[in-house]
Amino acid sequence: MNTFVYDFMVALFYAIVRIFFREIRHVGTHKIPKFGPVLFVAAPHANQFIDPLMLMTTSPRRIGFLIAKKSFDRPFIGLLARAFGSIPVARSQDYVKKPKGTIYLPDPTNTPLVLKGIDTTFVADIASHSTISFSGGSAEVAEVISDTELRLKKPFASPEAVAALTLSTEPASAGVRGFKVTPIIDQHAMFDGVVEKFADGECVGIFPEGGSHDRSDLLPLKAGFAIMALTAMVKHRTRANNLPPLEVMIVPVSLSYFHPDKFRSRTVVEYGDPIRVDPELVQMYARGGPEKRVATGKLMDVVTERLRSLTVTAPDYNSLMLIQATRRLYRPLNRKLSIEENLELTRRFAHAYGKFQRNERVAELVKRVAKYNKMLEAYSLRDHQVKTVSVGGTRELRLLGQRLLSLLLMALFASPGTVIHLPIMLIANQIAIHKAKEAKAGSTVKIEGKDVVGTWKVLSTLFLTPAFYTMYCFLYHLYLSFGQGRPFFSWYCFLVSYLAVPPFLFSMGVIGLQAGETGMDVLRSIWPLFLAIVAPQSMTAPLRTMRTDLQVELSALISELGPELFGTQEAFELSRIVRPSDVDLSNRYAKDYVRRGRRVPGSSGAIGDFSWEEVDDKEWDDDVFLFRKSEEQADSPASEYAPSNSSNSYLTVDNDDWSGRPLLTGNRSQARLRVRDLSASEPGFRRVLSTEDVRKTE
């Protein structure tokens, strides 16, 4: 691996992925060993070639990834893979054949291992140890006898397969057509390359699911990563110069996307605690035989369990949506959760759903949450917007006018960059859609092929942008020459057209990107604000009431089932992310604003008040995974209503209160008055905020 080329390419692609993604968060990089061989095991593999870029641009160490030889042999992808020090892996599924002819079992009772063919060419199409498969079953080939006869290692297991291959009367009237042959691949060269990297103290990355996919759960992990680690440690148990035995550390990595196929989405890369391979497993692997298989299986189980603890998985997409909706309902109103807390809370809900989904109360709650989601869809609202749909007044009308005006200004700023880059985006999108269809057609695990869309959007844009910029420069060159009468080959035309225009085009793109994002965030706030003005209380009250009832029921259910999930009541209480005081306070205020349906005493805005601080994308992108922006500190100072591990200072009192508005606004006396009034009217806040707190911030 050429370190200079690697670092240059990583810097280049860091800039590219930062343009494609609105936010990239990485967690746990401090856990990565600073020295020695490391095997990064990442899942889920949900974004094809972008996934390795996520690791390379967030890891402090250089990583050489295993890449499918099919991709490695592509001109551009192969060039990048070599620059990154990747190792090609020949996958058997990439070399599947569909031979001609019909196969059948002449005597499945007496000679179940003899398979014959009609119009087949077994000698040319099939080799020993290959696998013959069709929709009914599969079997390994032991020996090819002729073009029309071969011997199986074991008979077909399923009765359906035997029945399909059995001839009833004439050979031409039965048998199986359209069968597939999967060859056995020699991976010794690949394993030798990985072991050599480990011996040199380098890092290797692998996606053990075997290929990218767009499913809501992990695919079964392949054994390759365990074999690599154990083989390297066995081979280098004794080393020259009195060096200690080689120890390969395995670092599990979770890749969490929401809308991975869409431009300006978000992703979170989380590195788990390093896994130290048990020396006993190394000894078992070295002894070979059945113990080798057992050692490999045990190491796979350890890594699989650790990966599942890092990832958010669900049996299907609808279950994942219910899990995330439930987690949103449980979020406290009096403080914001950090990105790590949100992620861990979603994992716990997923685990609890898998364990308690047959519980009657859980099943009933799931039905009610699903009904609530349908109501949100009917209102065209998101969960976080429910509290803002209250009866408004002149202030809300004024805010609506301000938002519409700002939307117009953002559209004006975004227009030039949008017009310039719109052809690039449209063409890249069409290429990505075409590639997704190809990927889905050639895969048995993909649902819609969304895992390749993001990759091809990035790659297409990488080629299209320079091409279109060159075209724009040439058009401006023609304008200077023929429109303004300047000599075509003058230095002025070349300098202005090809040195000044590209930075201008890029600047317009950046301005358009920022203005477009802000404008879209403002646009999404228009509808709930409009409802707050025109919708009658009888229309919106049932939605808020349903949300409050669900929130209270969910809190009670968690308090009841939590100890069973964590083993003991003490373990549950110690591990709680949302403390009981947070739950009680949130439930009280949720009931209160439903009951009142009016302004909070001591505040200047309606419940769920609209403000510029509230104009952001919030949970709008919560389609596959939801991760909000991380808050470095909680929203209230350390108190019984703040997390036990909070390290907040007095300076945090100027953050948002439970209704989402900046608590300290205006001058010093106004700030004291607001805090004093809120403390007097809401006893729950008395220990959180006081006039003394305000004085300490001045």
Secondary structure, DSSP 4 states (H G I P E B T S, - for coil): --HHHHHHHHHHHHHHHHHHEEEEEEE-GGGS-SSS-EEEEEE---STTHHHHHHHHH-SS-EEEEEEHHHHTSHHHHHHHHHTT-EEE--GGGG-B--SSEEEBS-TTT-TTEEEEES--HHHH--TT-EEEETTEEEEEEEEEETTEEEESS---SHHHHHHHB-SS-GGGSSEES-EEE-----HHHHHHHHHHHHTT-EEEE-TTSS----SSPPPPPTHHHHHHHHHHHHTSS-STTPPPP--EEEEEEEEEESTTSTTEEEEEEE-PPEEPPHHHHHHHHH-THHHHHHHHHHHHHHHHHHHHHS---SSHHHHHHHHHHHHHHS-SSSPPPHHHHHHHHHHHHHHHHHHTTSHHHHHHHHHHHHHHHHHHHHT--GGGGGG-S---HHHHHHHHHHHHHHHHHHHHHHHHHHHHHHHHHHHHHHHHHHHHHHHHT-SS-SS-GGGHHHHHHHHHHHHHHHHHHHHHHHHHHIIIIIS---TT-HHHHHIIIIIHHHHHHHHHHHHHHHHHHHHHHHHHHHHHHHHHHS-HHHHHHHHHHHHHHHHHHHHHHHHHHHHHHSSHHHHHHH-SS-HHHHHHHHHHHHHHHHH-SPPTT-SS-TT---GGG-S-TTTTTTS---PPP-SS-SS-SSTTS-TT----GGGGGSB-TTSSBSS-SSHHHHHHHHHHHHHH-GGGTTT--HHHHHHH-
